[in-house]
Amino acid sequence: MHVECSERLHYQFITRDDANFLFEIDQDVAVMRYINGGSPTSMKKNS
């Protein structure tokens, strides 16, 4: 998949290196209220 970059934005696929940052965002109730109603999740793998 290729998405054109713009002068202001650059896109890239999410990698394992992004896990800690994404987890921090996931713990922010103000952010997550728009995604899942405000419920933080754990780093525990769902199986």
MMTF fields as JSON, N, C-alpha, C and O atoms, coordinates in Angstrom:
{
  "mmtfVersion": "1.0.0",
  "mmtfProducer": "UNKNOWN",
  "numBonds": 187,
  "numAtoms": 188,
  "numGroups": 47,
  "numChains": 1,
  "numModels": 1,
  "chainsPerModel": [1],
  "groupsPerChain": [47],
  "chainIdList": ["A"],
  "bondAtomList": [4, 2, 8, 6, 12, 10, 16, 14, 20, 18, 24, 22, 28, 26, 32, 30, 36, 34, 40, 38, 44, 42, 48, 46, 52, 50, 56, 54, 60, 58, 64, 62, 68, 66, 72, 70, 76, 74, 80, 78, 84, 82, 88, 86, 92, 90, 96, 94, 100, 98, 104, 102, 108, 106, 112, 110, 116, 114, 120, 118, 124, 122, 128, 126, 132, 130, 136, 134, 140, 138, 144, 142, 148, 146, 152, 150, 156, 154, 160, 158, 164, 162, 168, 166, 172, 170, 176, 174, 180, 178, 184, 182],
  "bondOrderList": [1, 1, 1, 1, 1, 1, 1, 1, 1, 1, 1, 1, 1, 1, 1, 1, 1, 1, 1, 1, 1, 1, 1, 1, 1, 1, 1, 1, 1, 1, 1, 1, 1, 1, 1, 1, 1, 1, 1, 1, 1, 1, 1, 1, 1, 1],
  "groupList": [{"groupName": "MET", "atomNameList": ["N", "CA", "C", "O"], "elementList": ["N", "C", "C", "O"], "formalChargeList": [0, 0, 0, 0], "bondAtomList": [1, 0, 2, 1, 3, 2], "bondOrderList": [1, 1, 2], "singleLetterCode": "M", "chemCompType": "L-PEPTIDE LINKING"}, {"groupName": "HIS", "atomNameList": ["N", "CA", "C", "O"], "elementList": ["N", "C", "C", "O"], "formalChargeList": [0, 0, 0, 0], "bondAtomList": [1, 0, 2, 1, 3, 2], "bondOrderList": [1, 1, 2], "singleLetterCode": "H", "chemCompType": "L-PEPTIDE LINKING"}, {"groupName": "VAL", "atomNameList": ["N", "CA", "C", "O"], "elementList": ["N", "C", "C", "O"], "formalChargeList": [0, 0, 0, 0], "bondAtomList": [1, 0, 2, 1, 3, 2], "bondOrderList": [1, 1, 2], "singleLetterCode": "V", "chemCompType": "L-PEPTIDE LINKING"}, {"groupName": "GLU", "atomNameList": ["N", "CA", "C", "O"], "elementList": ["N", "C", "C", "O"], "formalChargeList": [0, 0, 0, 0], "bondAtomList": [1, 0, 2, 1, 3, 2], "bondOrderList": [1, 1, 2], "singleLetterCode": "E", "chemCompType": "L-PEPTIDE LINKING"}, {"groupName": "CYS", "atomNameList": ["N", "CA", "C", "O"], "elementList": ["N", "C", "C", "O"], "formalChargeList": [0, 0, 0, 0], "bondAtomList": [1, 0, 2, 1, 3, 2], "bondOrderList": [1, 1, 2], "singleLetterCode": "C", "chemCompType": "L-PEPTIDE LINKING"}, {"groupName": "SER", "atomNameList": ["N", "CA", "C", "O"], "elementList": ["N", "C", "C", "O"], "formalChargeList": [0, 0, 0, 0], "bondAtomList": [1, 0, 2, 1, 3, 2], "bondOrderList": [1, 1, 2], "singleLetterCode": "S", "chemCompType": "L-PEPTIDE LINKING"}, {"groupName": "ARG", "atomNameList": ["N", "CA", "C", "O"], "elementList": ["N", "C", "C", "O"], "formalChargeList": [0, 0, 0, 0], "bondAtomList": [1, 0, 2, 1, 3, 2], "bondOrderList": [1, 1, 2], "singleLetterCode": "R", "chemCompType": "L-PEPTIDE LINKING"}, {"groupName": "LEU", "atomNameList": ["N", "CA", "C", "O"], "elementList": ["N", "C", "C", "O"], "formalChargeList": [0, 0, 0, 0], "bondAtomList": [1, 0, 2, 1, 3, 2], "bondOrderList": [1, 1, 2], "singleLetterCode": "L", "chemCompType": "L-PEPTIDE LINKING"}, {"groupName": "TYR", "atomNameList": ["N", "CA", "C", "O"], "elementList": ["N", "C", "C", "O"], "formalChargeList": [0, 0, 0, 0], "bondAtomList": [1, 0, 2, 1, 3, 2], "bondOrderList": [1, 1, 2], "singleLetterCode": "Y", "chemCompType": "L-PEPTIDE LINKING"}, {"groupName": "GLN", "atomNameList": ["N", "CA", "C", "O"], "elementList": ["N", "C", "C", "O"], "formalChargeList": [0, 0, 0, 0], "bondAtomList": [1, 0, 2, 1, 3, 2], "bondOrderList": [1, 1, 2], "singleLetterCode": "Q", "chemCompType": "L-PEPTIDE LINKING"}, {"groupName": "PHE", "atomNameList": ["N", "CA", "C", "O"], "elementList": ["N", "C", "C", "O"], "formalChargeList": [0, 0, 0, 0], "bondAtomList": [1, 0, 2, 1, 3, 2], "bondOrderList": [1, 1, 2], "singleLetterCode": "F", "chemCompType": "L-PEPTIDE LINKING"}, {"groupName": "ILE", "atomNameList": ["N", "CA", "C", "O"], "elementList": ["N", "C", "C", "O"], "formalChargeList": [0, 0, 0, 0], "bondAtomList": [1, 0, 2, 1, 3, 2], "bondOrderList": [1, 1, 2], "singleLetterCode": "I", "chemCompType": "L-PEPTIDE LINKING"}, {"groupName": "THR", "atomNameList": ["N", "CA", "C", "O"], "elementList": ["N", "C", "C", "O"], "formalChargeList": [0, 0, 0, 0], "bondAtomList": [1, 0, 2, 1, 3, 2], "bondOrderList": [1, 1, 2], "singleLetterCode": "T", "chemCompType": "L-PEPTIDE LINKING"}, {"groupName": "ASP", "atomNameList": ["N", "CA", "C", "O"], "elementList": ["N", "C", "C", "O"], "formalChargeList": [0, 0, 0, 0], "bondAtomList": [1, 0, 2, 1, 3, 2], "bondOrderList": [1, 1, 2], "singleLetterCode": "D", "chemCompType": "L-PEPTIDE LINKING"}, {"groupName": "ALA", "atomNameList": ["N", "CA", "C", "O"], "elementList": ["N", "C", "C", "O"], "formalChargeList": [0, 0, 0, 0], "bondAtomList": [1, 0, 2, 1, 3, 2], "bondOrderList": [1, 1, 2], "singleLetterCode": "A", "chemCompType": "L-PEPTIDE LINKING"}, {"groupName": "ASN", "atomNameList": ["N", "CA", "C", "O"], "elementList": ["N", "C", "C", "O"], "formalChargeList": [0, 0, 0, 0], "bondAtomList": [1, 0, 2, 1, 3, 2], "bondOrderList": [1, 1, 2], "singleLetterCode": "N", "chemCompType": "L-PEPTIDE LINKING"}, {"groupName": "GLY", "atomNameList": ["N", "CA", "C", "O"], "elementList": ["N", "C", "C", "O"], "formalChargeList": [0, 0, 0, 0], "bondAtomList": [1, 0, 2, 1, 3, 2], "bondOrderList": [1, 1, 2], "singleLetterCode": "G", "chemCompType": "PEPTIDE LINKING"}, {"groupName": "PRO", "atomNameList": ["N", "CA", "C", "O"], "elementList": ["N", "C", "C", "O"], "formalChargeList": [0, 0, 0, 0], "bondAtomList": [1, 0, 2, 1, 3, 2], "bondOrderList": [1, 1, 2], "singleLetterCode": "P", "chemCompType": "L-PEPTIDE LINKING"}, {"groupName": "LYS", "atomNameList": ["N", "CA", "C", "O"], "elementList": ["N", "C", "C", "O"], "formalChargeList": [0, 0, 0, 0], "bondAtomList": [1, 0, 2, 1, 3, 2], "bondOrderList": [1, 1, 2], "singleLetterCode": "K", "chemCompType": "L-PEPTIDE LINKING"}],
  "groupTypeList": [0, 1, 2, 3, 4, 5, 3, 6, 7, 1, 8, 9, 10, 11, 12, 6, 13, 13, 14, 15, 10, 7, 10, 3, 11, 13, 9, 13, 2, 14, 2, 0, 6, 8, 11, 15, 16, 16, 5, 17, 12, 5, 0, 18, 18, 15, 5],
  "groupIdList": [1, 2, 3, 4, 5, 6, 7, 8, 9, 10, 11, 12, 13, 14, 15, 16, 17, 18, 19, 20, 21, 22, 23, 24, 25, 26, 27, 28, 29, 30, 31, 32, 33, 34, 35, 36, 37, 38, 39, 40, 41, 42, 43, 44, 45, 46, 47],
  "secStructList": [7, 7, 7, 7, 7, 7, 1, 1, 7, 7, 7, 7, 7, 7, 7, 4, 4, 4, 2, 2, 2, 2, 2, 2, 2, 2, 6, 7, 2, 2, 2, 2, 6, 6, 6, 6, 1, 1, 7, 7, 7, 7, 1, 1, 7, 7, 7],
  "xCoordList": [0.844, 0.0, 0.889, 1.88, 0.537, 1.316, 0.381, -0.602, 0.687, -0.068, 0.9, 1.985, 0.503, 1.361, 1.571, 0.623, 2.809, 3.132, 2.817, 2.779, 2.598, 2.37, 3.503, 4.432, 3.416, 4.434, 4.473, 5.531, 3.296, 3.202, 3.138, 3.462, 2.728, 2.51, 3.359, 3.595, 3.81, 4.543, 3.915, 3.742, 3.576, 2.912, 3.883, 4.756, 3.71, 4.485, 3.68, 2.794, 3.989, 3.31, 3.732, 4.853, 2.843, 3.137, 4.046, 3.842, 5.048, 5.96, 5.971, 5.343, 6.682, 6.818, 7.47, 7.233, 8.286, 8.947, 7.943, 8.269, 6.735, 5.693, 4.844, 3.988, 5.06, 4.196, 4.093, 2.987, 5.196, 5.147, 4.395, 3.611, 4.63, 3.92, 2.418, 1.609, 2.048, 0.63, -0.024, -1.183, 0.723, 0.202, -0.042, -1.055, 0.871, 0.685, -0.576, -1.344, -0.789, -2.003, -3.234, -4.243, -3.144, -4.258, -4.631, -5.769, -3.722, -3.99, -4.601, -5.028, -4.648, -5.198, -6.703, -7.142, -7.492, -8.951, -9.511, -10.496, -8.882, -9.36, -9.231, -10.043, -8.232, -8.059, -8.981, -9.687, -8.973, -9.695, -11.207, -11.924, -11.699, -13.156, -13.713, -14.884, -12.887, -13.311, -13.148, -13.701, -12.401, -12.111, -12.95, -13.571, -12.965, -13.713, -14.513, -14.84, -14.822, -15.613, -14.802, -15.378, -13.477, -12.633, -12.022, -11.479, -12.091, -11.548, -10.107, -9.846, -9.163, -7.786, -7.653, -8.448, -6.672, -6.424, -5.055, -4.313, -4.731, -3.438, -2.518, -2.95, -1.24, -0.27, -0.382, 0.246, -1.166, -1.33, -1.89, -2.833, -1.317, -1.745, -3.088, -3.262, -4.024, -5.316, -5.19, -4.636, -5.713, -5.629, -6.973, -7.084],
  "yCoordList": [-1.173, 0.0, 1.235, 1.297, 2.197, 3.423, 4.616, 4.731, 5.49, 6.732, 7.872, 7.917, 8.783, 9.921, 10.808, 11.116, 11.21, 12.15, 13.556, 13.826, 14.421, 15.823, 16.658, 16.121, 17.939, 18.827, 18.727, 18.865, 18.485, 18.471, 17.091, 16.926, 16.086, 14.756, 13.699, 13.74, 12.75, 11.595, 10.364, 10.329, 9.371, 8.17, 7.0, 6.882, 6.136, 4.904, 3.856, 4.188, 2.583, 1.503, 1.465, 1.842, 1.018, 0.847, -0.367, -1.393, -0.242, -1.355, -1.646, -0.939, -2.679, -3.01, -1.882, -1.733, -1.095, 0.038, 1.084, 1.905, 1.072, 2.033, 1.571, 2.323, 0.367, -0.228, 0.611, 0.83, 1.078, 1.845, 3.156, 3.544, 3.842, 5.094, 4.842, 5.584, 3.809, 3.492, 3.094, 3.425, 2.383, 2.019, 3.259, 3.343, 4.222, 5.474, 6.2, 6.691, 6.266, 6.894, 6.139, 6.743, 4.817, 3.966, 4.162, 3.89, 4.616, 4.839, 6.204, 6.474, 7.061, 8.402, 8.366, 8.218, 8.502, 8.419, 9.478, 9.234, 10.648, 11.724, 11.346, 11.77, 10.565, 10.09, 8.904, 8.868, 7.942, 6.692, 6.856, 5.984, 7.929, 8.12, 8.194, 7.885, 8.6, 8.667, 7.327, 7.132, 6.418, 5.148, 4.009, 3.251, 3.892, 2.774, 3.182, 2.339, 4.442, 4.892, 5.261, 5.574, 5.234, 5.678, 4.578, 4.852, 3.331, 2.209, 1.917, 1.532, 2.095, 1.733, 0.206, -0.517, -0.273, -1.717, -2.025, -1.118, -3.3, -3.707, -4.115, -4.266, -4.289, -4.771, -6.292, -6.882, -6.908, -8.354, -8.774, -8.165, -9.805, -10.282, -10.997, -11.872, -10.616, -11.308, -12.536, -12.474, -13.665, -14.869, -15.47, -16.492],
  "zCoordList": [0.0, 0.0, 0.0, 0.728, -0.803, -0.871, -0.733, -1.465, 0.193, 0.39, 0.147, 0.728, -0.707, -1.024, 0.206, 0.928, 0.432, 1.497, 1.015, -0.185, 1.946, 1.595, 2.193, 2.796, 2.023, 2.577, 4.099, 4.712, 4.709, 6.178, 6.785, 7.961, 6.018, 6.585, 5.906, 4.699, 6.716, 6.217, 6.864, 8.082, 6.077, 6.579, 6.593, 5.733, 7.593, 7.643, 8.387, 9.176, 8.136, 8.827, 10.293, 10.635, 11.138, 12.561, 12.715, 12.065, 13.577, 13.848, 15.349, 16.136, 15.72, 17.148, 17.935, 19.134, 17.26, 17.915, 18.384, 19.241, 17.842, 18.202, 19.389, 19.854, 19.881, 20.903, 22.17, 22.665, 22.701, 23.952, 23.776, 24.642, 22.655, 22.386, 22.243, 22.802, 21.505, 21.323, 22.648, 22.898, 23.493, 24.811, 25.656, 26.35, 25.607, 26.354, 25.9, 26.728, 24.606, 24.082, 24.553, 24.916, 24.545, 24.947, 26.417, 26.799, 27.223, 28.647, 28.921, 30.044, 27.922, 28.063, 27.812, 26.672, 28.876, 28.789, 27.84, 27.143, 27.816, 26.94, 25.46, 24.639, 25.127, 23.747, 23.488, 22.481, 24.392, 24.168, 24.195, 23.703, 24.747, 24.761, 23.349, 23.128, 22.391, 20.996, 20.275, 19.193, 20.866, 20.208, 20.786, 20.041, 22.108, 22.701, 23.936, 24.771, 24.052, 25.184, 26.405, 27.447, 26.311, 27.417, 28.244, 29.315, 27.786, 28.553, 28.157, 27.017, 29.086, 28.779, 28.702, 29.304, 27.98, 27.879, 28.472, 28.85, 28.548, 29.088, 27.945, 26.802, 28.277, 27.281, 27.135, 26.256, 27.979, 27.95, 26.608, 26.105, 26.032, 24.722, 24.845, 25.692, 23.995, 23.949, 23.07, 21.972, 23.565, 22.741, 22.509, 21.833]
}
